[in-house]
Amino acid sequence: MEMTLERFTELLEQKVYELAKDMIEEHGLTKLKLEQNSICTEGKITIKLSEKGRV
C-alpha cells in the first residue's frame, strides 16, 4: 500500500490518541477529556484537552 498523506495522517492520529490516552492513565488524570478531530485528506489533526465538568 502506498503511503499517502491521507494514510499517514490516519496512522499518526491513531498513535497520538494512544499516546495521550496512555499518558492520561499513567498520570492519573481522570478528569482530563481528550477530543480529537482529523481531516485526513488535508493532513490536519486537531486535539483539544479539557477538564470534565468544566464549561
N, C-alpha and C positions, 0 to 999 in steps of 0.2 A: 504494500500500500504506500502510495506517495505521501510524503509529509507536506501537507498544505498548511496555509495559515489557519484555516478553519480547524483542521485536525490537531495542530499544535496547540491552539487556544483551548480546545476541549480537554486535551491531556493536562495542560497547565492548570486549568480550572479545577480539575479533579485533585491534583497534587496540592494546590493551595488550600482547598477545602479540607483535605485530610490533615495537612499540617496544622491549620488553625484549630480544627476540632481536637487534635491531639494536645496542642498547647493549652487549650481551654481546660481540658480534663486534667492535664498534668499539674496545672497551677491552681486547680480548684475554683475556677471562675464560673461557678454555676449560674450566676446572674447575667452572664455575658450572652448576648444574642448576635449571631452571625448571619448576615444576609449577603448573598452573592448573586450577581446577575451578570450574564455574559451575552455578548453578541459575537458569536464565534466567527461569522463571516467577515467581520470588521476587525477581529483581533482585540476586542475590548472585554475586560473583566473588571467589574465594579464590586468592591467589598465594603460593606457597611457594618460597623460594630456598634452595638448599643447595649445598655443595661435593661434587662427585663423589668417591666413595671414602671419605667420612666417614660415620660411623654416628651 
